[in-house]
Amino acid sequence: MYNKVDASLNFVEREKQVLKFWNENDIFQKSMDSRKEGETYTFYDGPPTANGKPHIGHVETRAIKDMIPRYQTMKGKFVPRKAGWDTHGLPVELEVEKLLGLNGKEQIEEYGMEPFIKQCKESVWKYKGMWEDFSGTVGFWADMDNPYITYDDNFIESEWWALKTIWDKKLLYKGFKIVPYCPRCGTPLSAQEVAQGYKTVKERSAIARFKIKGEDAFFLAWTTTPWTLPSNLALCVNPVETYIRVKAADGYTYILAEALADKVLGKLAKEEGEKAYEVLETYKGTDLEYKEYEPLFECAGIAAEKQHKKAHFVVCDDYVTMSDGTGIVHIAPAFGEDDAKVGRKYDLPFVQFVDGKGELTEETPYAGQFVKDADPNVLKDLDAKGQLFEAPKFEHEYPHCWRCDTPLIYYARESWFIKMTEVKDDLIKNNNTVNWIPDSIGKGRFGDWLENVQDWGISRNRYWGTPLNIWECPDCGKQISIGSRKELAELSGRADAENIELHRPYIDEVTCTCPDCKGTMKRVPEVIDCWFDSGAMPFAQHHYPFENKEVFEQQFPAKFISEAVDQTRGWFYSLMAESTLLFNKAPYENVIVLGHVQDENGQKMSKSKGNAVDPFDALEKMGADAIRWYFYTSSAPWIPKRFGENAVMEGQRKFLGTLWNTYAFYILYANIDEFDPTKYELDFSKLAVMDKWILSRLNSAIKAVDENLGSYKIPEAARALDEFVDDMSNWYVRRCRDRFWAKGMEQDKINAYMTLYTCLKDIALAAAPMIPFMTEEIYQNMVRSVDKTAPESIHLCDFPVVNEQFIDKKLEEDMDELLKIVVHGRACRNTANIKNRQPIGQMYIKAEHELDEMYVSIIEDELNVKKATFTDDVSNFTSYSFKPQLRTVGPKYGKFLGGIQKALSSLDGNAAYAELKANGVLRLPEVDESIELAEEDLLISMAQTEGFVADGDNYVTVVLDTNLTEELLEEGFVREIVSKIQTMRKEADFEVMDRITVSYESSDKIKSVFENNKDFIANEVLADAINVGATGSHVKEWNINGEKVTLGVSKN
């Protein structure tokens, strides 16, 4: 009937077989086809770059991104899941540069743009096969046969439509701005790209002496970028702050901010008590405005003269702070946004002594030196000229290129921008419609980003990317945006333009006639930010608006997306930006933000540290289901995960192992009894209380999983599954084993089988989105093998429907109380060092309410107690003592603490405990009338009367009578003997139903036990005979309660 189940927890090979079954039977496509008439639930997959390998963090993202669509599909929804590839941009170009041995733009252009572009197009597919294998192994279902590809001409044409739409709204413009610039890649970067590349660096700054014209005095100004000092054109002070002229201990006269004087000059005092400086005059910042000083470097003065503009004087702006430095900031308008703003305000000359490669120009003494390499030389020269006050080391966050790791420079240049500041209010409004998980990301990290939104620097001075669709006339300056291939053909007069590849260099060859002056318009040389590509995927994947208009409108916006937290300034933002610009609505409704995956010590993984985990090795060793389960349960999705084998395997053992072993138990006995669940009905009226309880728990669990997954609460859904499987295995099956072992097929046995089958089937269905491999294996063997009408795969089934009639909250609450009593009873046994196989005569229970007799009999059987009695008073067996909980009592009653400790130590413990339970507080009027101590204010200890052991909490107290009679001791011996024989049956690999012969050799005491209980022992272990004399195929010596016994077993 059923395939025999291997009880080992090595799931990897089984997962490979399941994956083979899915692929050979096209299960994913069938799951899509079967729901085509259902409500559309759109999921967007953030496109990875196929020229980089997957890492362990991609297992987390794919586990989450696969699970929600599987769940929604089982709920009857049609869930389009188109995979995509991010194929443009610097990452690809840098990879190709390495491959070809090129370094920088000059060498690329010498090599040739066309062959370089062809290499880029090939490079993007370097690891495509690896990604596809990886996705299959993880169980990530998406349409990888028909993916969207950002370099595809149809995709690019949709982007051109979008850019033209933005152009027509007058939101795309060319501006001369300070931009973050990568000198290695020769291109500006967007603010969101900059946000991804910050590093902590230690560098030398400079506090320079700027000589005041006509005076023997100096301004002290601080800069963190010494290489900008040759371009200095002004010094900036805060207009409202106080500045002082001082005579310093080093003999110089300085002007600097009063608030920072001690910090800057304090170290000049050579001896204790000596003054570092003497204040000569005090000024407001505005008093210093237009005060002139001598240039540090001659080149800046010459440049200013050539432009016939005034420079090298003090300016005012409130961006200058008193938090660090000297309160005077050096201004180089070409290298900072604040500097540029001040430069425009005071009409300073524009001096840019750094070229596109990040090297200082020939006008300076540092021609050809990379800016960061020039720093020590600038400091050395200033020091030699007496112009360097100090070069302190400092640590700060500095932006680096997110792809090539080169330090960025802030650099004035012409670039193309999208005016995001114009749509700021719409961005914020649209963001407020999104369900962010957690909410703090939407309101905090992402919300703050939108509140401080900057215009999007969209252009890149590179080669492999979506070409910016602006044509410009060199004669009259006319600019037009072309939004389609058809429009390109019409305006260029070239019929073949409709079929030309929309990449450089091909598109660069297409010219248009200027409508104003009839000159020849050429495309501007820039390509666009590759983040615009990924942000365009909602519409560009459908070639909207040129085709598939209805499909796009049906699938926009997405119901759900999920990526790691760094995408708040990456894909999450580019999606929101473009959707707002084009459609003025949010592009997604629900976002699960994921924390990064760290090593097991909480450190960032990296190859250089040697702590990076290879995802393929991890999947091969631990299996996809175990790793998926870890990511669902280890913490809230947005919390960083400490990934390690031990944590994963613990989850595998506790949940997957428990579920698998319960399933294996069912299959084992269902095979023995040839039990076919399709031949029986689950008759609720005939069920035992344990059946009704576990079915109530099942439906409560399914309800919790359904509600939590429906509201994207993943750990809560996983917890509901975990707790149910624990109850099913460690309570229901434990309590019902005898029913499966019973002879024949009586109604009670049928009920047990049908109940366990229903639980396993429905919980497998509920868990299928999370652990798709194991649940498929269970379903195929347990359901499909006997029910040929069942759907071909568990992933073609509906999510289980809650049967509200089966839910009995009173029954669940009573069983919860019973389980608490059992836990305390086991604790009592542990305290008394009495094994559970040793019967106990009496136990007493004090609880908030008394349980019915049927529950009492379960307690007696589970704890192996002859009689369990509920009582209102256990004071004869226990006494209580109290101490104050200093953490809470101290702040409330600090001055009475000594009196409280003394009063508590002298209380009648049982009476005080009764008062606390009755009133909720304990009053101590003898100390002070105001004192009322609640349970959280008290440390309560419980002591026991000799011969009794007690255990409990604030709600339940259990007392065991530990006095053992001879009859009880003998029964304990019998249970130990049965246990040892059962162990030997397993060791000898006997089948469950094999009949055996038992032999024994022991002391007279044990012989007497065997003789008095021979029939009981034989029945329990399926023995046809019990003989004296230790013989058999498997013989073993045991110590049973201090008595040596040799047992032998043989199969009959």
GIRAGI-V450310 format. One record per backbone hydrogen bond with DSSP energy under -1.0 kcal/mol. NH is the residue of the N-H (numbers start at 1). CO is the residue of the C=O. E is the energy in kcal/mol with one decimal. If there is no record, write none. Layout:
nh:NH co:CO e:E
nh:NH co:CO e:E
This chain:
nh:11 co:9 e:-1.4
nh:15 co:11 e:-2.5
nh:16 co:12 e:-1.9
nh:17 co:13 e:-1.7
nh:18 co:14 e:-2.1
nh:19 co:15 e:-2.6
nh:20 co:16 e:-2.1
nh:21 co:17 e:-2.2
nh:22 co:18 e:-2.6
nh:23 co:19 e:-2.5
nh:24 co:20 e:-2.9
nh:25 co:21 e:-1.7
nh:27 co:22 e:-2.1
nh:30 co:26 e:-2.0
nh:31 co:27 e:-2.4
nh:32 co:28 e:-1.7
nh:33 co:29 e:-3.0
nh:34 co:30 e:-2.4
nh:35 co:32 e:-1.2
nh:36 co:33 e:-1.2
nh:38 co:35 e:-2.1
nh:41 co:78 e:-3.1
nh:43 co:80 e:-1.2
nh:44 co:560 e:-1.4
nh:52 co:49 e:-1.4
nh:58 co:55 e:-1.6
nh:60 co:56 e:-1.2
nh:61 co:57 e:-2.2
nh:62 co:58 e:-2.4
nh:63 co:59 e:-2.4
nh:64 co:60 e:-2.1
nh:65 co:61 e:-2.9
nh:66 co:62 e:-1.8
nh:67 co:63 e:-1.6
nh:68 co:64 e:-1.6
nh:70 co:66 e:-1.9
nh:71 co:67 e:-2.5
nh:72 co:68 e:-2.7
nh:73 co:69 e:-2.3
nh:74 co:70 e:-2.3
nh:75 co:71 e:-1.2
nh:76 co:73 e:-1.9
nh:77 co:72 e:-2.2
nh:78 co:39 e:-2.6
nh:83 co:143 e:-1.5
nh:85 co:148 e:-2.2
nh:86 co:48 e:-2.8
nh:89 co:464 e:-2.3
nh:93 co:89 e:-1.9
nh:94 co:90 e:-3.1
nh:95 co:91 e:-1.5
nh:96 co:92 e:-2.2
nh:97 co:93 e:-2.7
nh:98 co:94 e:-2.2
nh:99 co:95 e:-2.2
nh:100 co:96 e:-2.6
nh:102 co:97 e:-2.7
nh:108 co:104 e:-1.6
nh:109 co:105 e:-2.5
nh:110 co:106 e:-1.8
nh:111 co:107 e:-2.2
nh:112 co:108 e:-2.1
nh:116 co:112 e:-1.7
nh:117 co:113 e:-2.8
nh:118 co:114 e:-2.1
nh:119 co:115 e:-1.9
nh:120 co:116 e:-2.1
nh:121 co:117 e:-2.3
nh:122 co:118 e:-1.6
nh:123 co:119 e:-2.7
nh:124 co:120 e:-1.7
nh:125 co:122 e:-1.4
nh:126 co:123 e:-2.1
nh:127 co:50 e:-2.5
nh:128 co:125 e:-1.2
nh:131 co:127 e:-2.6
nh:132 co:128 e:-2.3
nh:133 co:129 e:-2.5
nh:134 co:130 e:-2.7
nh:135 co:131 e:-2.8
nh:136 co:132 e:-2.2
nh:137 co:133 e:-2.5
nh:138 co:134 e:-2.2
nh:139 co:135 e:-1.1
nh:140 co:135 e:-2.8
nh:143 co:81 e:-3.7
nh:144 co:142 e:-1.4
nh:148 co:83 e:-2.2
nh:150 co:85 e:-1.9
nh:152 co:149 e:-1.7
nh:156 co:152 e:-2.5
nh:157 co:153 e:-2.7
nh:158 co:154 e:-1.9
nh:159 co:155 e:-1.7
nh:160 co:156 e:-2.4
nh:161 co:157 e:-2.2
nh:162 co:158 e:-2.1
nh:163 co:159 e:-3.0
nh:164 co:160 e:-2.7
nh:165 co:161 e:-2.4
nh:166 co:162 e:-2.3
nh:167 co:163 e:-2.5
nh:168 co:164 e:-3.2
nh:169 co:165 e:-1.2
nh:170 co:167 e:-2.1
nh:171 co:166 e:-2.4
nh:173 co:417 e:-2.8
nh:175 co:415 e:-3.0
nh:177 co:413 e:-2.1
nh:179 co:411 e:-2.7
nh:181 co:409 e:-2.6
nh:182 co:187 e:-2.6
nh:186 co:182 e:-1.8
nh:187 co:182 e:-1.3
nh:189 co:180 e:-2.7
nh:194 co:190 e:-2.4
nh:195 co:191 e:-2.0
nh:196 co:193 e:-1.1
nh:197 co:194 e:-1.9
nh:199 co:398 e:-2.2
nh:201 co:396 e:-2.8
nh:203 co:394 e:-2.5
nh:205 co:392 e:-2.7
nh:206 co:223 e:-2.6
nh:207 co:390 e:-3.0
nh:208 co:221 e:-2.6
nh:209 co:387 e:-3.3
nh:210 co:219 e:-2.8
nh:212 co:217 e:-2.8
nh:213 co:292 e:-1.7
nh:215 co:212 e:-1.9
nh:217 co:215 e:-1.1
nh:218 co:253 e:-2.4
nh:219 co:210 e:-2.9
nh:220 co:255 e:-1.9
nh:221 co:208 e:-1.9
nh:222 co:328 e:-1.7
nh:223 co:206 e:-2.2
nh:228 co:225 e:-2.4
nh:229 co:226 e:-1.9
nh:231 co:228 e:-1.6
nh:232 co:229 e:-2.0
nh:233 co:331 e:-2.8
nh:234 co:331 e:-1.1
nh:235 co:313 e:-1.5
nh:236 co:329 e:-3.3
nh:237 co:315 e:-2.5
nh:243 co:283 e:-2.9
nh:244 co:256 e:-2.9
nh:245 co:281 e:-2.4
nh:246 co:254 e:-2.8
nh:247 co:278 e:-2.8
nh:248 co:252 e:-2.8
nh:249 co:276 e:-2.8
nh:251 co:248 e:-2.0
nh:254 co:246 e:-2.0
nh:255 co:218 e:-2.1
nh:256 co:244 e:-1.8
nh:257 co:326 e:-2.6
nh:258 co:242 e:-2.2
nh:264 co:260 e:-2.3
nh:265 co:261 e:-3.3
nh:266 co:262 e:-1.9
nh:268 co:265 e:-2.6
nh:269 co:266 e:-1.3
nh:274 co:271 e:-1.9
nh:278 co:247 e:-2.1
nh:280 co:245 e:-3.7
nh:281 co:245 e:-1.5
nh:283 co:243 e:-3.3
nh:285 co:241 e:-1.6
nh:286 co:239 e:-1.5
nh:287 co:284 e:-1.3
nh:288 co:285 e:-1.5
nh:290 co:314 e:-3.4
nh:291 co:288 e:-2.3
nh:293 co:312 e:-2.0
nh:294 co:211 e:-3.0
nh:302 co:298 e:-2.3
nh:303 co:299 e:-2.2
nh:304 co:300 e:-2.2
nh:305 co:301 e:-2.1
nh:306 co:302 e:-2.1
nh:307 co:303 e:-1.3
nh:308 co:305 e:-1.2
nh:309 co:304 e:-2.0
nh:312 co:233 e:-3.7
nh:314 co:291 e:-1.8
nh:315 co:235 e:-3.2
nh:317 co:237 e:-2.2
nh:320 co:317 e:-1.3
nh:329 co:236 e:-2.6
nh:331 co:234 e:-2.9
nh:335 co:332 e:-2.7
nh:340 co:336 e:-2.9
nh:341 co:337 e:-2.3
nh:342 co:338 e:-2.4
nh:343 co:339 e:-2.7
nh:344 co:340 e:-2.4
nh:345 co:341 e:-2.1
nh:346 co:342 e:-2.1
nh:348 co:343 e:-2.5
nh:355 co:359 e:-2.8
nh:358 co:355 e:-2.1
nh:360 co:369 e:-2.5
nh:361 co:353 e:-1.9
nh:364 co:361 e:-1.7
nh:368 co:360 e:-2.8
nh:369 co:366 e:-2.1
nh:371 co:358 e:-2.5
nh:374 co:370 e:-1.7
nh:378 co:374 e:-2.5
nh:379 co:375 e:-2.4
nh:380 co:376 e:-2.2
nh:381 co:377 e:-2.3
nh:382 co:378 e:-2.5
nh:383 co:379 e:-2.4
nh:384 co:380 e:-2.1
nh:385 co:381 e:-1.6
nh:386 co:383 e:-1.3
nh:387 co:382 e:-3.0
nh:389 co:207 e:-2.5
nh:390 co:207 e:-1.5
nh:394 co:203 e:-2.8
nh:396 co:201 e:-2.3
nh:398 co:199 e:-3.2
nh:400 co:197 e:-1.6
nh:401 co:406 e:-3.0
nh:405 co:401 e:-1.8
nh:408 co:399 e:-2.2
nh:409 co:181 e:-2.4
nh:411 co:179 e:-2.6
nh:412 co:334 e:-1.6
nh:413 co:177 e:-2.4
nh:415 co:175 e:-2.6
nh:417 co:173 e:-3.5
nh:418 co:456 e:-2.2
nh:419 co:171 e:-3.3
nh:420 co:418 e:-2.4
nh:422 co:419 e:-1.1
nh:423 co:420 e:-1.1
nh:427 co:423 e:-2.6
nh:428 co:424 e:-2.3
nh:429 co:425 e:-2.5
nh:430 co:426 e:-2.9
nh:431 co:427 e:-2.4
nh:432 co:428 e:-1.6
nh:433 co:430 e:-1.5
nh:434 co:431 e:-1.7
nh:435 co:589 e:-3.1
nh:436 co:434 e:-1.1
nh:437 co:591 e:-2.5
nh:441 co:438 e:-1.2
nh:443 co:439 e:-2.3
nh:444 co:440 e:-2.2
nh:446 co:441 e:-2.9
nh:448 co:444 e:-3.8
nh:449 co:445 e:-1.3
nh:450 co:446 e:-2.0
nh:451 co:447 e:-2.3
nh:452 co:448 e:-1.7
nh:453 co:450 e:-1.6
nh:456 co:418 e:-2.1
nh:458 co:416 e:-1.6
nh:458 co:456 e:-1.2
nh:459 co:416 e:-1.3
nh:460 co:527 e:-3.1
nh:462 co:460 e:-1.9
nh:465 co:463 e:-1.2
nh:468 co:526 e:-2.1
nh:470 co:468 e:-1.4
nh:471 co:480 e:-2.6
nh:472 co:522 e:-3.2
nh:473 co:478 e:-2.7
nh:477 co:473 e:-1.7
nh:480 co:471 e:-2.3
nh:482 co:469 e:-1.8
nh:488 co:484 e:-1.8
nh:489 co:485 e:-2.4
nh:490 co:486 e:-2.3
nh:491 co:487 e:-2.7
nh:492 co:488 e:-2.1
nh:493 co:489 e:-1.5
nh:497 co:494 e:-1.3
nh:498 co:495 e:-1.4
nh:499 co:496 e:-1.6
nh:503 co:501 e:-1.4
nh:507 co:503 e:-2.7
nh:509 co:506 e:-1.2
nh:510 co:507 e:-1.3
nh:512 co:521 e:-1.8
nh:513 co:491 e:-1.0
nh:514 co:519 e:-3.4
nh:518 co:514 e:-1.7
nh:521 co:512 e:-3.7
nh:522 co:472 e:-2.3
nh:524 co:470 e:-2.7
nh:527 co:460 e:-2.5
nh:528 co:466 e:-2.4
nh:529 co:458 e:-2.6
nh:532 co:529 e:-1.8
nh:534 co:530 e:-1.6
nh:535 co:531 e:-2.0
nh:537 co:534 e:-1.0
nh:539 co:536 e:-1.2
nh:540 co:536 e:-3.1
nh:541 co:537 e:-1.5
nh:542 co:539 e:-1.1
nh:543 co:540 e:-1.3
nh:544 co:539 e:-2.1
nh:546 co:543 e:-1.2
nh:547 co:543 e:-1.2
nh:552 co:548 e:-2.6
nh:553 co:549 e:-2.4
nh:554 co:550 e:-2.1
nh:555 co:551 e:-1.8
nh:558 co:587 e:-2.8
nh:559 co:42 e:-2.0
nh:560 co:42 e:-1.6
nh:561 co:590 e:-1.9
nh:565 co:594 e:-2.4
nh:567 co:564 e:-2.1
nh:568 co:565 e:-1.8
nh:569 co:566 e:-1.2
nh:572 co:567 e:-1.7
nh:574 co:570 e:-2.7
nh:575 co:571 e:-2.6
nh:576 co:572 e:-1.9
nh:577 co:573 e:-3.3
nh:578 co:574 e:-2.3
nh:579 co:575 e:-2.4
nh:580 co:576 e:-2.1
nh:581 co:577 e:-2.4
nh:582 co:578 e:-2.5
nh:583 co:579 e:-2.7
nh:584 co:579 e:-1.2
nh:589 co:558 e:-1.8
nh:591 co:435 e:-2.3
nh:592 co:561 e:-2.0
nh:593 co:437 e:-2.8
nh:594 co:563 e:-2.4
nh:595 co:637 e:-2.9
nh:598 co:641 e:-3.7
nh:599 co:603 e:-3.0
nh:602 co:599 e:-2.3
nh:611 co:606 e:-1.3
nh:618 co:614 e:-2.4
nh:619 co:615 e:-2.5
nh:620 co:616 e:-2.2
nh:621 co:617 e:-1.9
nh:622 co:618 e:-3.0
nh:623 co:619 e:-1.3
nh:627 co:623 e:-1.5
nh:628 co:624 e:-3.3
nh:629 co:625 e:-2.9
nh:630 co:626 e:-1.9
nh:631 co:627 e:-2.1
nh:632 co:628 e:-1.8
nh:633 co:629 e:-1.6
nh:634 co:630 e:-2.7
nh:639 co:636 e:-2.1
nh:641 co:596 e:-2.2
nh:643 co:598 e:-2.4
nh:643 co:641 e:-1.1
nh:648 co:644 e:-1.9
nh:649 co:645 e:-2.9
nh:650 co:646 e:-1.8
nh:651 co:647 e:-1.6
nh:652 co:648 e:-2.1
nh:653 co:649 e:-2.5
nh:654 co:650 e:-2.6
nh:655 co:651 e:-2.4
nh:656 co:651 e:-1.1
nh:657 co:652 e:-3.6
nh:659 co:655 e:-2.7
nh:660 co:656 e:-2.8
nh:661 co:657 e:-2.5
nh:662 co:658 e:-1.8
nh:663 co:659 e:-2.3
nh:664 co:660 e:-2.7
nh:665 co:661 e:-2.2
nh:666 co:662 e:-2.1
nh:667 co:663 e:-2.5
nh:668 co:664 e:-2.5
nh:669 co:665 e:-2.0
nh:670 co:666 e:-2.8
nh:671 co:667 e:-2.2
nh:672 co:668 e:-1.6
nh:673 co:669 e:-2.5
nh:675 co:670 e:-2.6
nh:679 co:676 e:-1.9
nh:680 co:677 e:-1.3
nh:683 co:681 e:-1.1
nh:684 co:682 e:-1.0
nh:686 co:683 e:-1.6
nh:687 co:684 e:-1.4
nh:692 co:688 e:-2.4
nh:693 co:689 e:-2.4
nh:694 co:690 e:-2.4
nh:695 co:691 e:-2.3
nh:696 co:692 e:-1.9
nh:697 co:693 e:-2.7
nh:698 co:694 e:-2.5
nh:699 co:695 e:-2.2
nh:700 co:696 e:-2.3
nh:701 co:697 e:-2.6
nh:702 co:698 e:-2.7
nh:703 co:699 e:-2.2
nh:704 co:700 e:-2.2
nh:705 co:701 e:-2.9
nh:706 co:702 e:-2.8
nh:707 co:703 e:-2.6
nh:708 co:704 e:-2.5
nh:709 co:705 e:-2.9
nh:710 co:706 e:-2.2
nh:712 co:709 e:-1.4
nh:713 co:708 e:-3.6
nh:714 co:712 e:-1.1
nh:717 co:713 e:-1.8
nh:718 co:714 e:-2.6
nh:719 co:715 e:-2.5
nh:720 co:716 e:-1.8
nh:721 co:717 e:-1.7
nh:722 co:718 e:-2.7
nh:723 co:719 e:-2.8
nh:724 co:720 e:-1.8
nh:725 co:721 e:-2.6
nh:726 co:722 e:-2.1
nh:727 co:723 e:-2.2
nh:728 co:724 e:-3.1
nh:729 co:725 e:-2.5
nh:730 co:726 e:-2.5
nh:731 co:727 e:-1.3
nh:732 co:727 e:-2.6
nh:733 co:728 e:-2.7
nh:735 co:731 e:-2.4
nh:736 co:732 e:-1.5
nh:739 co:736 e:-1.1
nh:740 co:736 e:-1.0
nh:741 co:737 e:-1.4
nh:750 co:746 e:-2.2
nh:751 co:747 e:-2.8
nh:752 co:748 e:-2.0
nh:753 co:749 e:-2.5
nh:754 co:750 e:-3.1
nh:755 co:751 e:-2.5
nh:756 co:752 e:-2.5
nh:757 co:753 e:-2.8
nh:758 co:754 e:-2.3
nh:759 co:755 e:-2.4
nh:760 co:756 e:-2.8
nh:761 co:757 e:-2.8
nh:762 co:758 e:-2.6
nh:763 co:759 e:-2.5
nh:764 co:760 e:-1.9
nh:765 co:761 e:-2.0
nh:766 co:762 e:-2.3
nh:767 co:763 e:-1.9
nh:768 co:764 e:-1.1
nh:770 co:767 e:-1.2
nh:771 co:767 e:-2.7
nh:775 co:771 e:-1.8
nh:776 co:772 e:-1.0
nh:777 co:773 e:-2.2
nh:778 co:774 e:-2.6
nh:779 co:775 e:-2.6
nh:780 co:776 e:-2.8
nh:781 co:777 e:-1.8
nh:782 co:778 e:-2.9
nh:783 co:779 e:-2.1
nh:784 co:779 e:-2.3
nh:786 co:783 e:-1.1
nh:787 co:783 e:-2.5
nh:790 co:787 e:-1.5
nh:796 co:793 e:-1.8
nh:797 co:794 e:-1.3
nh:799 co:74 e:-2.6
nh:806 co:803 e:-1.6
nh:812 co:808 e:-2.2
nh:813 co:809 e:-2.7
nh:814 co:810 e:-2.6
nh:815 co:811 e:-2.4
nh:816 co:812 e:-2.2
nh:817 co:813 e:-2.2
nh:818 co:814 e:-2.5
nh:819 co:815 e:-2.7
nh:820 co:816 e:-2.0
nh:821 co:817 e:-2.4
nh:822 co:818 e:-2.4
nh:823 co:819 e:-2.4
nh:824 co:820 e:-2.3
nh:825 co:821 e:-2.5
nh:826 co:822 e:-2.8
nh:827 co:823 e:-2.0
nh:828 co:824 e:-2.1
nh:829 co:825 e:-2.1
nh:830 co:826 e:-2.5
nh:831 co:827 e:-2.4
nh:832 co:828 e:-2.4
nh:834 co:829 e:-2.3
nh:838 co:835 e:-1.3
nh:840 co:864 e:-2.2
nh:843 co:867 e:-2.1
nh:844 co:959 e:-2.8
nh:845 co:869 e:-2.7
nh:846 co:957 e:-2.9
nh:856 co:852 e:-1.7
nh:857 co:853 e:-2.5
nh:858 co:854 e:-1.1
nh:859 co:855 e:-2.4
nh:860 co:856 e:-2.7
nh:861 co:857 e:-2.2
nh:862 co:858 e:-3.0
nh:863 co:859 e:-2.6
nh:865 co:860 e:-2.7
nh:866 co:840 e:-2.9
nh:869 co:843 e:-2.2
nh:871 co:845 e:-3.0
nh:877 co:874 e:-1.5
nh:878 co:874 e:-1.6
nh:879 co:943 e:-2.0
nh:881 co:941 e:-2.3
nh:883 co:939 e:-1.5
nh:885 co:937 e:-3.2
nh:886 co:884 e:-1.1
nh:888 co:885 e:-1.5
nh:889 co:885 e:-3.0
nh:890 co:886 e:-1.7
nh:893 co:889 e:-3.5
nh:896 co:893 e:-1.7
nh:897 co:894 e:-1.4
nh:900 co:896 e:-2.6
nh:901 co:897 e:-2.5
nh:902 co:898 e:-2.0
nh:903 co:899 e:-2.7
nh:904 co:900 e:-2.6
nh:905 co:901 e:-1.7
nh:907 co:904 e:-1.0
nh:912 co:908 e:-2.7
nh:913 co:909 e:-2.4
nh:914 co:910 e:-2.2
nh:915 co:911 e:-2.2
nh:916 co:912 e:-2.5
nh:917 co:913 e:-2.3
nh:918 co:914 e:-2.2
nh:919 co:915 e:-2.9
nh:920 co:916 e:-2.1
nh:922 co:933 e:-2.3
nh:924 co:931 e:-1.1
nh:927 co:924 e:-1.5
nh:928 co:924 e:-2.2
nh:931 co:928 e:-1.5
nh:933 co:922 e:-2.8
nh:937 co:934 e:-1.8
nh:938 co:935 e:-1.7
nh:939 co:883 e:-3.2
nh:941 co:881 e:-2.5
nh:943 co:879 e:-3.2
nh:945 co:877 e:-2.7
nh:948 co:945 e:-1.9
nh:949 co:960 e:-2.1
nh:951 co:958 e:-2.2
nh:953 co:956 e:-2.5
nh:957 co:846 e:-2.6
nh:958 co:951 e:-3.2
nh:959 co:844 e:-2.9
nh:960 co:949 e:-3.1
nh:961 co:842 e:-2.6
nh:962 co:947 e:-2.1
nh:969 co:965 e:-2.3
nh:970 co:966 e:-2.5
nh:971 co:967 e:-2.1
nh:972 co:968 e:-1.9
nh:973 co:969 e:-2.0
nh:974 co:970 e:-2.2
nh:975 co:971 e:-2.1
nh:976 co:972 e:-2.0
nh:977 co:973 e:-2.5
nh:978 co:974 e:-2.4
nh:979 co:975 e:-2.1
nh:980 co:976 e:-2.4
nh:981 co:977 e:-2.2
nh:982 co:978 e:-2.4
nh:983 co:979 e:-2.0
nh:984 co:980 e:-2.1
nh:985 co:981 e:-2.0
nh:986 co:982 e:-1.7
nh:987 co:983 e:-2.4
nh:988 co:984 e:-2.0
nh:989 co:986 e:-1.7
nh:990 co:985 e:-2.3
nh:994 co:991 e:-1.3
nh:996 co:1022 e:-2.3
nh:997 co:1050 e:-2.5
nh:998 co:1025 e:-2.7
nh:999 co:1048 e:-2.5
nh:1000 co:1027 e:-1.9
nh:1001 co:1046 e:-1.9
nh:1007 co:1003 e:-2.4
nh:1008 co:1004 e:-2.3
nh:1009 co:1005 e:-1.4
nh:1010 co:1006 e:-2.6
nh:1011 co:1007 e:-2.8
nh:1012 co:1008 e:-2.3
nh:1013 co:1009 e:-1.3
nh:1017 co:1013 e:-2.4
nh:1018 co:1014 e:-2.6
nh:1019 co:1015 e:-2.2
nh:1020 co:1016 e:-2.0
nh:1021 co:1017 e:-2.0
nh:1023 co:1018 e:-2.6
nh:1024 co:996 e:-2.9
nh:1027 co:998 e:-3.1
nh:1029 co:1000 e:-3.9
nh:1031 co:1029 e:-1.3
nh:1034 co:1049 e:-1.8
nh:1036 co:1047 e:-2.8
nh:1038 co:1045 e:-3.6
nh:1040 co:1043 e:-3.2
nh:1043 co:1040 e:-2.0
nh:1045 co:1038 e:-2.7
nh:1046 co:1001 e:-2.6
nh:1047 co:1036 e:-2.9
nh:1048 co:999 e:-2.6
nh:1049 co:1034 e:-2.3
nh:1050 co:997 e:-1.7
nh:1052 co:995 e:-2.5
